[in-house]
Amino acid sequence: MAEQIKFGDRLFLKGEKVLLDNGVSDAIIESRNGTLVIKGNLTVDGTTTTVNTEEITLADAHILLNGNHTGTASEDVGIEVNRGTDDNVKFSWKEDIDKWTLYDKDLTTSGTVSAVFVGDITGNITSTGTSTFSNINVDGGNVDGTVIGATVPAAGTFTTIAGDGTAITNVLTNYTTTDLAEGTNLYYTDERVDDRIDNFFDASYGITATYNDSANTYTLDFDPINAGTGVAVLDTTDTTQAKFRTVKAGPNGDLAVTLDGDHLVVDTSVKLNILEKFSATGTGSVSVYTLPFNISQDWHIEVFIDGVFQIPSVAYSVTTGTTLTLTSPLALNSVMYVLKLATNSVSTSITDADTLGGQLPSFYTNPTLVSAFTNDAGYITSSSIPTNHMVNDADNTTTGSIFVTTDNTQDLGTSSNKWRAIYGHQVEATFADLAERYAADAPYDVGTVLVFGGEAEITSTTEYNDSRVVGVVSTAPAYLMNADVGNSQTHPAIALKGRVPCKVIGQCKKGDLLTTSQLEGHATAVYGQPVTGSVIGKAMEDKIDYEAGMIEIFVSMM
C-alpha cells in the first residue's frame, strides 16, 4: 500500500499504485466542486472505457482508433452514433472495399463543397444549388435533367444524345459527314449530292453532261444529228422540249425515208409483191415476151406451159425487168401462164439450204426449185407445190431430188398433213418387216406372238398349233399399214412378213417351222404335221436351250 502524507488540502501518495478498496462496488474518484483535473499523461488500461459527458475537448489533431491493433488490417474502424430508438449511423473505413463509407446514408450540406475528386465516382451526385467542376469525365450511366453548357461552353464528348435535338445548336458546324454510314436517316450536303449525280450519269446516244464544281452547275447537252444513223429530225417548233428521231432506209432499196419539214416520210420505192399474171398462146416461133410487170430474178415468177411447171434458168430466164426469154420458142397453140411471186430482192447464189429461212432442220435442194417448192420457213410441203406442177427431168440429172443433211432425222409430211399419193419406181427401207396395226386387249411387248380373239381384235397365244395366229409384235416395221387407228399400246404393229425378234420356248434349229405354244405369247418348233394356217414362220438361228428366250425369225404366215 502506498504511503500517505497529507498537508492541508493536498494529499501526497508515494508508490506505483493507488488501490481503492471498494469491494464489489465501483471505485469512484470524484471532485466535490464538479471538476477533476489530472495533470500529466493519463493511461487507462482496461477493456472498457466509458465516458459519460456532454462535451469533450481534445488538443490532439487526430484521434487514433483501434490503437491496440497489430499485424494486417482485418476489421472496419470508424465512428458510430447512438440515435436512441432509431438505428445508429456510422462513418467507417471498410477494409473489404478499401474505402470510406457512410453505409446506406447520404452526405449532404447546405453550404458549398469545394474538393478535388481523384479516382472513380459511382452512384448519384445530387445538388440543389450550383456546382462547379473543373473537369467531368462520365464513362457510364446517364446525365439526366441537367443543362450542359454556359456562356462559353467547354468541350465535351457524348456517345449518345437523346431527345428531338431542338435545343442543340452549332453541334455539326465543325464536323463533316465523311464517316457517316448509310442508314434509315440519311445525311447529305450539297457537295455530296452534286458528286453523286455526276457519278450516276452515263452519257450516251448523243447526250452529254458537264458538271462545273466551282460554279455549282450541271449542264445536259444533246446532238440530234449524231444521235443515230439515217435521217434526223429536230422539232424546232417546240422551244421548251427537244424532240428528235432517226429512221434508216431499207438495205435493199425497197424502203425510202425522206424529210418533209419536221415530218418523216417512210414509203416504198416500188409497190411490193402485188400478185399479177400474164398469158400467151404459142406461134411456134416466138421465144421472147414482154411482161406487164417488173421483176429482177428468174425465181420471182412461175412459168407454166400447158399446165407443166418450167424450171427457172433452165426453161427460161429474165434478161431485163420486163423481158422473159424462153429457151425454146413457145410451140404452136401451146398456152403459157406466168405468175408473179415477188418484185425486188438482192441476187445471191444458193448452193444449199442449210440456213434457208433461218430454220432447222436443213434441207439440200436444187437451187432452181427453192422458190417453187418451199414455204416461208424453208421446208418442202405439199401446200408449197402448186396443183398440176411437174418437174422436167429428161436429162436424168438430180434436178428435183430432195436430200436431208442428217440421217434418220426428217419426215416427209406429218401425221396430220399427209401426201395424197406417192409415185415411184423403187422404195428402199432400213427396217425389215411389213406390219399392220390391230386392236389389242392389252399392251404387249416386242416379240409377243398374238392370235385373233379376246375382248378386242387380237390377244396373246396360249395354245399349241393355233390356226388363229396373226403374227409377232414388231420392233420397227419398214412399212406400217393402218397406221392411224391407234398407238403401239392400244394397236400394236403386227409383223406379217419379214424378219423380227420373237419369243420362243424350247429348242429349234435354223429353218425349223414355228407355231404357237401353250406358253403365253411364245412360239415353239413344229413337231409333226402342223395345222393349216398355224405356222408363224421359220427360225433364223439355232436355240439350244429349253428355256423361254428371244431369237430372230422370218415371218411368213403359212
FENMO-V639862 format. One record per helix or strand of 2 or more residues. SS is the DSSP state (2 for helix, 1 for strand). FROM is the first residue (numbers start at 0). LEN is the number of residues. If there is no record, write none. Layout:
ss;from;len
SS;FROM;LEN
SS;FROM;LEN
//
This chain:
ss;from;len
1;2;5
1;9;5
1;76;5
1;88;6
1;98;3
2;189;11
1;206;6
1;216;6
1;230;4
1;243;4
1;254;6
1;262;6
1;276;5
1;287;3
2;297;3
1;300;5
1;307;3
1;315;3
1;322;4
1;334;6
2;355;3
1;362;3
2;366;7
2;381;3
1;401;3
1;433;4
1;448;4
1;457;3
1;468;5
1;478;3
2;482;3
1;492;13
1;512;4
1;522;3
1;534;5
1;547;8
//
